């Protein structure tokens, strides 16, 4: 689960020397980039759990989000 409280898997890409937090952030980046989430995006994050992805897109991408 790690510091972010993220329940879903992480994105190690075969590099198991990375920390859980680094790989969860990589997963969030992959998802946000795949969905073209940018500073001007407005995102409804349904079933957000403890809002790890919501926090990522707000703090790292500058998007608006509610979960």
C-alpha positions as CSV (number, residue, x, y, z in Angstrom):
1,X,0.0,0.0,0.0
2,X,2.8,2.4,0.7
3,X,2.7,6.0,1.9
4,X,0.1,7.1,-0.6
5,X,-2.5,4.5,0.5
6,X,-2.7,3.3,-3.1
7,X,-4.5,-0.1,-3.3
8,X,-3.8,-0.9,-6.9
9,X,-0.6,-2.3,-8.4
10,X,2.5,-0.4,-9.2
11,X,4.5,0.0,-12.5
12,X,7.9,-1.5,-12.0
13,X,8.6,-2.1,-15.7
14,X,11.0,-4.9,-14.7
15,X,13.1,-2.6,-12.4
16,X,12.6,-4.0,-9.0
17,X,15.2,-1.8,-7.4
18,X,12.7,1.1,-7.4
19,X,10.7,1.8,-4.3
20,X,6.9,1.2,-4.0
21,X,6.3,4.9,-3.9
22,X,8.4,5.5,-7.1
23,X,6.5,2.8,-9.0
24,X,3.1,4.0,-7.9
25,X,4.0,7.5,-9.1
26,X,5.1,5.9,-12.4
27,X,1.7,4.2,-12.6
28,X,-0.1,7.5,-12.0
29,X,2.0,9.2,-14.6
30,X,1.3,6.5,-17.2
31,X,-2.4,6.7,-16.6
32,X,-2.5,10.5,-16.6
33,X,-0.4,10.6,-19.8
34,X,-2.6,7.9,-21.4
35,X,-5.7,10.0,-20.7
36,X,-4.0,13.2,-21.8
37,X,-4.6,14.9,-18.4
38,X,-3.1,18.3,-18.4
39,X,-3.3,21.6,-16.4
40,X,-6.6,22.5,-18.0
41,X,-8.2,19.1,-17.4
42,X,-11.2,18.5,-15.1
43,X,-11.3,14.9,-13.8
44,X,-14.0,13.0,-11.9
45,X,-12.2,10.1,-10.2
46,X,-14.9,7.6,-9.3
47,X,-14.0,4.9,-6.7
48,X,-10.9,7.0,-5.8
49,X,-10.2,5.2,-2.5
50,X,-7.7,7.3,-0.6
51,X,-7.3,9.6,-3.6
52,X,-3.7,8.8,-4.5
53,X,-4.3,9.3,-8.2
54,X,-6.5,12.4,-7.6
55,X,-3.6,14.0,-5.5
56,X,-1.1,13.1,-8.3
57,X,-3.1,14.8,-11.1
58,X,-3.8,17.9,-9.0
59,X,-0.2,18.3,-7.6
60,X,1.8,17.0,-10.5
61,X,-0.3,17.8,-13.6
62,X,-2.2,20.9,-12.2
63,X,-5.6,19.5,-13.2
64,X,-8.8,20.0,-11.3
65,X,-10.2,16.8,-9.8
66,X,-12.8,15.6,-7.4
67,X,-13.1,12.0,-6.2
